């Protein structure tokens, strides 16, 4: 990138989020760029008497005009000059600029005026000591029991039955086709669909009407789609489904004993297995609580940010989310348009639904940047390298050469973006370390209820002893 001198760029006006500045493109830079454009394109010019690619630059300029290479030359050098200018002026553009080229000066310098919308600077106050509700996740015996039960279900035997009717808890395999107003609707047909009766996988009333039916039965059921159903053209409408019950089966769970634990883990007893499960879950919950605390602190901070934020920043967040959806859906063999059609939605609906979160995201960025700026948080080269190494570890899978290659790739990439991410992390860490976490109301209520219950139990116990 071209390193510009201060006198080559001048701030003209800054009004709100709109900034205009003048940039002078030096004549010698234009000429050098013209020479490069000529070298790239000289084979395109054919003039009698000259071999292809050997027509002198001066002759081409005489024949086609002295500015024949100027537009391409400007396009070559302008992006680098613009980047250098916004860095010099410490601007953070949030949209593409408008450019107005002026008349060349006598020495061939080309002045141009840029108008661009920039990221607003917000101010935040009293951000050290923010008061927020604490977040705690408890690993209860009930949770551990449910996790163990899930393992039992994963290892269950599937027993087919043909001598009785279906009941709640059974797995059934069905063919079905749905009709609204006598017409089949998109997405309403399926074959060899497995369904657990009572799981509420299908709309209300669907599974209950299969109970009592036998393998081979063909029948119809009547249901009504919920008012808030995701396919808007079906929402609130009555429907008829033609059903064929292919088969019935149920799960036979393994005995919950030490032998089962030995089969599914490296432990010898259920007690050891649960102890390890609890330890891992506590670690997971601690990390989850840390993230939730960070979110709550940032949510409290952005209360200070006005709703008057640039539309361009909101749109950038929404476009990024759409792009992420696109990539994810393409991996599943689906397009974003088809995904929206399946939901009975549109691009406008999608953006409208996600707009509030996009606004919060922009506010968070502005507020955290304000903290970084006001606290003068900087990022050292050592911190950048350490972050790059940490990122590379996730992809290297223990391969040292691969890890080194990843580090090199990261450090040759968007280092400024990486520095910004690290600075933001440092700012959020500062906020969390200085926040005042108070006990959540629900937790206080739960503790009080537990205390009252315990006191009652102790009183009953004392009365019995008397």
C-alpha positions as CSV (number, residue, x, y, z in Angstrom):
1,X,0.0,0.0,0.0
2,X,1.2,3.5,-0.8
3,X,2.4,5.4,2.3
4,X,0.9,8.9,2.0
5,X,2.3,12.1,3.4
6,X,0.0,14.2,5.7
7,X,-0.2,17.1,3.2
8,X,-1.7,14.9,0.5
9,X,-5.0,14.4,2.4
10,X,-7.2,17.1,4.1
11,X,-10.4,16.8,6.2
12,X,-13.0,19.1,4.7
13,X,-16.1,18.6,6.8
14,X,-17.4,16.2,9.5
15,X,-21.1,16.5,10.3
16,X,-22.6,13.7,12.4
17,X,-21.6,10.4,10.8
18,X,-20.9,12.0,7.4
19,X,-17.3,13.0,6.6
20,X,-15.8,14.6,3.5
21,X,-12.1,14.8,2.8
22,X,-9.9,15.8,-0.1
23,X,-7.2,13.5,-1.5
24,X,-4.6,14.6,-4.1
25,X,-3.3,11.9,-6.3
26,X,0.3,12.9,-7.3
27,X,1.0,13.2,-11.0
28,X,4.0,10.8,-10.8
29,X,1.8,8.1,-9.2
30,X,-0.7,8.5,-12.0
31,X,2.1,8.2,-14.6
32,X,3.6,5.2,-12.9
33,X,0.2,3.5,-12.8
34,X,-0.4,4.4,-16.5
35,X,2.8,2.7,-17.4
36,X,1.8,-0.5,-15.5
37,X,-1.6,-0.5,-17.2
38,X,0.1,-0.1,-20.6
39,X,2.4,-3.1,-19.8
40,X,-0.7,-5.2,-18.9
41,X,-2.7,-4.3,-22.0
42,X,-0.1,-3.7,-24.7
43,X,-0.9,-6.9,-26.5
44,X,-4.5,-5.7,-27.0
45,X,-3.4,-2.9,-29.4
46,X,-2.8,-3.8,-33.0
47,X,-1.3,-1.1,-35.3
48,X,0.0,-1.8,-38.8
49,X,3.8,-1.8,-38.9
50,X,4.2,-3.1,-35.4
51,X,4.3,-6.6,-34.0
52,X,1.6,-7.4,-31.6
53,X,2.5,-6.2,-28.1
54,X,5.3,-3.9,-29.4
55,X,3.4,-0.7,-30.1
56,X,5.1,2.1,-28.1
57,X,3.0,3.6,-25.3
58,X,3.5,7.1,-26.6
59,X,2.1,6.1,-30.0
60,X,-1.0,4.5,-28.4
61,X,-1.6,7.7,-26.4
62,X,-1.2,9.9,-29.5
63,X,-3.7,7.7,-31.4
64,X,-6.3,7.1,-28.7
65,X,-5.8,10.2,-26.5
66,X,-3.3,10.9,-23.7
67,X,-5.8,9.6,-21.1
68,X,-6.3,6.2,-22.7
69,X,-4.8,4.5,-19.7
70,X,-5.8,7.0,-17.0
71,X,-9.1,5.5,-15.9
72,X,-7.6,2.1,-15.4
73,X,-4.6,3.7,-13.7
74,X,-6.8,5.6,-11.2
75,X,-8.8,2.4,-10.5
76,X,-5.5,0.6,-9.8
77,X,-4.1,3.1,-7.3
78,X,-7.2,4.7,-5.7
79,X,-8.1,1.9,-3.3
80,X,-4.6,2.0,-1.7
81,X,-4.7,5.7,-1.5
82,X,-8.2,5.7,0.0
83,X,-7.1,3.2,2.7
84,X,-4.1,5.2,3.5
85,X,-6.2,8.4,3.8
86,X,-8.8,6.9,6.2
87,X,-6.0,5.6,8.3
88,X,-4.3,9.0,8.3
89,X,-7.6,10.7,9.3
90,X,-8.4,7.8,11.8
91,X,-11.8,7.2,10.1
92,X,-13.9,4.0,10.3
93,X,-16.1,3.9,7.2
94,X,-19.3,1.9,7.3
95,X,-20.2,2.2,3.6
96,X,-18.6,2.7,0.2
97,X,-17.6,6.3,-0.4
98,X,-18.8,8.7,-3.1
99,X,-15.9,10.1,-5.1
100,X,-15.9,13.4,-7.0
101,X,-12.8,14.0,-9.2
102,X,-11.8,17.7,-9.6
103,X,-9.8,19.4,-12.4
104,X,-6.1,18.4,-12.7
105,X,-3.6,21.0,-11.5
106,X,-1.0,22.4,-13.8
107,X,1.6,19.9,-12.6
108,X,-0.8,17.0,-13.3
109,X,-1.9,16.2,-9.7
110,X,-5.5,15.0,-9.5
111,X,-7.6,16.3,-6.5
112,X,-10.6,14.2,-5.6
113,X,-13.2,14.6,-2.8
114,X,-14.5,11.7,-0.9
115,X,-17.8,11.6,1.0
116,X,-18.3,8.7,3.3
117,X,-20.5,7.6,6.3
118,X,-18.3,6.6,9.3
119,X,-18.8,4.7,12.5
120,X,-20.1,7.1,15.2
121,X,-18.2,7.5,18.4
122,X,-20.3,7.0,21.5
123,X,-19.5,7.8,25.1
124,X,-20.2,5.5,28.0
125,X,-20.1,6.5,31.7
126,X,-19.8,4.6,34.9
127,X,-19.0,1.4,33.1
128,X,-16.7,0.0,35.8
129,X,-19.0,-1.4,38.5
130,X,-22.1,-2.2,36.4
131,X,-24.7,-4.0,38.5
132,X,-26.1,-7.2,36.9
133,X,-27.8,-10.4,38.1
134,X,-25.3,-13.2,38.5
135,X,-25.6,-16.4,36.4
136,X,-25.2,-19.8,37.9
137,X,-25.9,-23.3,36.6
138,X,-26.2,-26.1,39.0
139,X,-25.5,-29.7,38.2
140,X,-28.4,-31.4,40.0
141,X,-28.9,-35.1,40.7
142,X,-31.9,-34.9,38.4
143,X,-29.8,-33.6,35.6
144,X,-27.2,-36.4,36.1
145,X,-30.0,-39.0,36.2
146,X,-31.4,-37.7,32.9
147,X,-28.0,-37.8,31.3
148,X,-27.5,-41.4,32.4
149,X,-31.1,-42.2,31.1
150,X,-30.1,-40.8,27.7
151,X,-27.2,-43.2,27.6
152,X,-29.6,-46.1,28.4
153,X,-31.9,-45.0,25.5
154,X,-28.9,-44.7,23.1
155,X,-28.1,-48.3,23.9
156,X,-31.7,-49.6,24.0
157,X,-32.8,-52.6,21.9
158,X,-35.6,-52.0,19.5
159,X,-38.3,-54.7,19.8
160,X,-40.9,-55.0,17.0
161,X,-44.4,-55.9,18.0
162,X,-47.3,-57.1,15.8
163,X,-49.7,-58.6,18.3
164,X,-51.1,-55.4,19.9
165,X,-52.2,-51.8,19.2
166,X,-49.9,-48.8,19.4
167,X,-49.7,-47.0,22.7
168,X,-47.9,-43.9,24.0
169,X,-44.2,-44.4,24.2
170,X,-44.1,-46.7,21.2
171,X,-42.2,-46.0,18.1
172,X,-44.3,-46.3,14.9
173,X,-43.3,-46.2,11.3
174,X,-45.9,-44.5,9.1
175,X,-46.7,-43.2,5.6
176,X,-48.8,-40.0,5.6
177,X,-50.2,-37.4,3.3
178,X,-51.9,-34.2,4.5
179,X,-54.8,-32.3,2.9
180,X,-56.1,-28.8,3.5
181,X,-59.5,-27.9,1.9
182,X,-59.2,-31.2,0.1
183,X,-55.9,-30.4,-1.6
184,X,-52.5,-31.9,-0.8
185,X,-50.0,-29.2,0.5
186,X,-46.2,-28.8,0.1
187,X,-44.2,-30.7,2.8
188,X,-47.3,-32.6,3.9
189,X,-46.3,-36.1,2.6
190,X,-43.8,-38.6,4.0
191,X,-43.0,-42.3,3.7
192,X,-41.4,-44.6,6.3
193,X,-41.4,-41.9,8.8
194,X,-40.4,-43.0,12.3
195,X,-42.3,-41.3,15.1
196,X,-42.3,-41.7,18.9
197,X,-45.9,-41.4,20.2
198,X,-46.1,-38.8,22.9
199,X,-42.9,-37.0,21.8
200,X,-45.0,-34.1,20.4
201,X,-42.9,-34.1,17.2
202,X,-46.0,-33.5,15.1
203,X,-48.7,-31.0,15.6
204,X,-51.1,-31.4,18.6
205,X,-53.5,-34.3,18.2
206,X,-51.6,-36.1,15.5
207,X,-49.9,-38.6,17.6
208,X,-52.8,-39.3,20.0
209,X,-55.0,-40.4,17.1
210,X,-52.5,-43.1,16.1
211,X,-52.8,-44.7,19.6
212,X,-55.0,-47.8,19.4
213,X,-54.2,-48.6,15.8
214,X,-52.6,-51.8,14.6
215,X,-49.8,-52.5,12.1
216,X,-51.3,-52.4,8.6
217,X,-54.2,-50.1,9.5
218,X,-55.0,-47.3,7.1
219,X,-57.0,-44.5,8.5
220,X,-57.6,-40.7,8.6
221,X,-57.0,-38.2,11.3
222,X,-58.3,-34.6,11.8
223,X,-56.0,-31.9,13.2
224,X,-55.7,-28.1,13.2
225,X,-52.5,-26.3,12.5
226,X,-51.5,-23.8,15.3
227,X,-52.2,-20.1,14.7
228,X,-48.4,-19.4,14.9
229,X,-47.4,-22.3,12.6
230,X,-44.2,-21.5,10.6
231,X,-45.9,-22.1,7.2
232,X,-48.2,-19.1,7.2
233,X,-50.5,-20.4,4.5
234,X,-51.3,-23.4,6.8
235,X,-51.5,-21.5,10.1
236,X,-54.9,-22.0,12.0
237,X,-56.3,-24.2,9.2
238,X,-57.9,-27.6,9.8
239,X,-56.3,-30.5,8.0
240,X,-56.9,-34.2,7.2
241,X,-54.1,-36.7,7.1
242,X,-54.3,-40.1,5.5
243,X,-52.2,-42.5,7.5
244,X,-50.8,-46.0,7.0
245,X,-49.3,-47.6,10.1
246,X,-46.4,-49.8,8.8
247,X,-45.0,-51.1,12.1
248,X,-44.9,-50.7,15.9
249,X,-41.8,-51.1,18.1
250,X,-40.6,-50.1,21.5
251,X,-37.4,-49.6,23.3
252,X,-36.1,-52.2,25.7
253,X,-33.7,-50.3,28.0
254,X,-30.6,-52.1,29.4
255,X,-30.4,-52.6,33.2
256,X,-28.7,-49.7,35.0
257,X,-25.9,-51.5,36.7
258,X,-22.1,-51.6,36.8
259,X,-22.0,-54.0,33.9
260,X,-23.8,-51.4,31.7
261,X,-21.4,-48.7,32.8
262,X,-18.4,-50.9,31.9
263,X,-19.9,-51.4,28.4
264,X,-20.4,-47.6,27.7
265,X,-17.4,-46.1,29.5
266,X,-13.9,-46.6,31.0
267,X,-15.4,-46.8,34.5
268,X,-16.2,-49.8,36.6
269,X,-19.1,-48.5,38.6
270,X,-22.1,-46.2,38.2
271,X,-20.8,-44.0,41.1
272,X,-17.5,-43.4,39.3
273,X,-19.2,-42.7,36.1
274,X,-21.6,-40.2,37.7
275,X,-18.7,-38.5,39.5
276,X,-16.8,-38.0,36.2
277,X,-20.0,-36.9,34.5
278,X,-20.7,-34.3,37.2
279,X,-17.1,-33.0,36.9
280,X,-17.3,-32.5,33.2
281,X,-20.8,-30.9,33.4
282,X,-19.6,-28.5,36.1
283,X,-16.7,-27.4,33.9
284,X,-19.1,-27.0,30.9
285,X,-21.6,-25.0,33.1
286,X,-18.7,-22.8,34.4
287,X,-17.8,-21.8,30.9
288,X,-21.4,-21.3,30.0
289,X,-21.9,-19.1,33.0
290,X,-18.8,-17.0,32.1
291,X,-20.3,-16.4,28.6
292,X,-23.7,-15.5,30.1
293,X,-22.1,-13.0,32.6
294,X,-20.2,-11.3,29.7
295,X,-23.5,-11.1,27.8
296,X,-25.4,-9.6,30.7
297,X,-22.7,-7.0,31.4
298,X,-22.7,-6.0,27.7
299,X,-26.5,-5.8,27.7
300,X,-26.3,-3.5,30.7
301,X,-23.6,-1.4,29.0
302,X,-25.6,-0.8,25.8
303,X,-28.5,0.7,27.7
304,X,-26.3,3.9,27.4
305,X,-26.3,3.8,23.6
306,X,-28.9,5.7,21.7
307,X,-31.2,3.9,19.2
308,X,-30.1,6.5,16.6
309,X,-27.4,4.3,14.9
310,X,-26.5,4.2,11.2
311,X,-28.7,2.0,9.1
312,X,-25.6,0.9,7.1
313,X,-24.2,-0.8,10.2
314,X,-27.4,-2.6,10.9
315,X,-27.6,-3.8,7.3
316,X,-24.0,-5.0,7.4
317,X,-24.8,-7.3,10.4
318,X,-28.0,-8.6,8.7
319,X,-26.1,-9.3,5.4
320,X,-23.4,-11.1,7.3
321,X,-26.1,-13.3,9.0
322,X,-27.7,-14.1,5.6
323,X,-24.3,-15.0,4.2
324,X,-23.7,-17.4,7.1
325,X,-27.1,-18.9,6.6
326,X,-26.4,-19.4,2.9
327,X,-23.1,-21.2,3.6
328,X,-24.6,-23.4,6.2
329,X,-27.7,-24.3,4.0
330,X,-25.5,-25.0,0.9
331,X,-23.6,-27.6,2.9
332,X,-27.0,-29.3,3.4
333,X,-27.9,-29.0,-0.3
334,X,-30.4,-26.2,0.2
335,X,-30.6,-22.6,-0.9
336,X,-31.5,-19.7,1.3
337,X,-34.5,-18.9,-1.0
338,X,-35.9,-22.4,-0.6
339,X,-35.3,-22.3,3.1
340,X,-37.5,-19.1,3.3
341,X,-40.1,-20.7,1.1
342,X,-40.2,-23.7,3.4
343,X,-40.9,-21.4,6.3
344,X,-43.5,-19.5,4.3
345,X,-41.4,-16.4,4.9
346,X,-39.6,-13.8,2.8
347,X,-36.2,-11.9,2.9
348,X,-38.0,-8.9,4.2
349,X,-39.6,-10.9,7.0
350,X,-36.3,-12.5,7.8
351,X,-34.6,-9.1,8.2
352,X,-37.5,-7.7,10.2
353,X,-37.4,-10.6,12.6
354,X,-33.6,-10.3,13.2
355,X,-33.4,-6.6,13.1
356,X,-33.6,-6.1,17.0
357,X,-30.7,-8.5,17.5
358,X,-28.7,-6.7,14.8
359,X,-29.3,-3.4,16.5
360,X,-28.1,-4.9,19.8
361,X,-25.0,-6.2,18.0
362,X,-24.1,-2.8,16.6
363,X,-24.8,-1.1,19.9
364,X,-22.5,-3.6,21.7
365,X,-19.7,-3.0,19.2
366,X,-20.0,0.8,19.6
367,X,-20.1,0.6,23.4
368,X,-17.2,-1.8,23.7
369,X,-15.2,0.3,21.3
370,X,-16.0,3.3,23.6
371,X,-14.6,1.4,26.6
372,X,-11.5,0.4,24.6
373,X,-11.0,4.0,23.5
374,X,-11.6,5.6,26.9
375,X,-9.4,3.0,28.7
376,X,-6.7,3.4,26.0
377,X,-6.6,-0.4,25.6
378,X,-3.8,-1.4,23.2
379,X,-2.8,-4.8,21.8
380,X,0.9,-5.9,21.7
381,X,2.5,-8.0,18.9
382,X,3.1,-10.7,21.5
383,X,-0.7,-10.8,22.2
384,X,-1.4,-11.0,18.5
385,X,1.0,-13.9,18.1
386,X,-0.4,-15.7,21.2
387,X,-4.0,-15.3,19.9
388,X,-2.9,-16.7,16.5
389,X,-1.3,-19.7,18.1
390,X,-4.4,-20.3,20.2
391,X,-6.6,-20.1,17.1
392,X,-4.2,-22.4,15.1
393,X,-4.3,-25.1,17.9
394,X,-8.0,-25.7,17.2
395,X,-7.3,-26.6,13.5
396,X,-3.9,-28.2,13.8
397,X,-5.1,-31.3,15.7
398,X,-1.7,-31.7,17.3
399,X,0.3,-31.4,14.1
400,X,3.1,-28.9,14.8
401,X,3.9,-28.1,11.2
402,X,0.3,-27.6,10.4
403,X,-0.1,-25.4,13.5
404,X,2.9,-23.3,12.4
405,X,1.5,-22.9,8.9
406,X,-1.8,-21.7,10.4
407,X,0.0,-19.2,12.6
408,X,1.9,-17.8,9.5
409,X,-1.3,-17.6,7.5
410,X,-3.1,-15.7,10.3
411,X,-0.3,-13.3,10.8
412,X,-0.1,-12.6,7.0
413,X,-3.9,-12.0,7.0
414,X,-6.1,-9.4,8.6
415,X,-3.9,-8.5,11.6
416,X,-5.7,-5.3,12.2
417,X,-9.0,-7.1,12.5
418,X,-7.4,-9.6,14.9
419,X,-6.0,-6.8,17.0
420,X,-9.5,-5.3,17.2
421,X,-11.0,-8.6,18.3
422,X,-8.3,-9.0,21.0
423,X,-8.9,-5.4,22.2
424,X,-12.6,-6.1,22.4
425,X,-12.0,-9.2,24.5
426,X,-9.8,-7.2,26.8
427,X,-12.4,-4.5,27.2
428,X,-15.2,-7.0,28.0
429,X,-12.9,-8.8,30.5
430,X,-12.3,-5.4,32.2
431,X,-16.0,-4.8,32.4
432,X,-16.7,-8.3,33.9
433,X,-13.9,-8.1,36.4
434,X,-15.3,-4.8,37.7
435,X,-19.0,-5.7,37.5
436,X,-21.1,-6.1,40.6
437,X,-22.9,-9.4,40.4
438,X,-26.0,-9.7,42.5
439,X,-28.1,-12.7,43.3
440,X,-30.9,-13.3,40.8
441,X,-34.4,-12.8,42.1
442,X,-35.4,-16.3,41.0
443,X,-32.5,-17.8,42.9
444,X,-33.4,-15.8,46.0
445,X,-37.0,-17.0,45.8
446,X,-35.8,-20.6,45.3
447,X,-33.5,-20.4,48.3
448,X,-36.3,-18.9,50.4
449,X,-38.7,-21.7,49.3
450,X,-36.1,-24.3,50.1
451,X,-35.4,-22.8,53.5
452,X,-39.2,-22.7,54.4
453,X,-39.6,-26.3,53.2
454,X,-36.6,-27.4,55.3
455,X,-37.9,-25.6,58.4
456,X,-41.3,-27.3,58.0
457,X,-39.7,-30.7,57.6
458,X,-37.6,-30.1,60.8
459,X,-40.7,-29.0,62.7
460,X,-42.7,-32.1,61.6
461,X,-39.7,-34.2,62.7
462,X,-39.5,-32.5,66.1
463,X,-43.3,-33.0,66.7
464,X,-43.0,-36.7,65.8
465,X,-40.1,-37.1,68.3
466,X,-42.2,-35.4,71.0
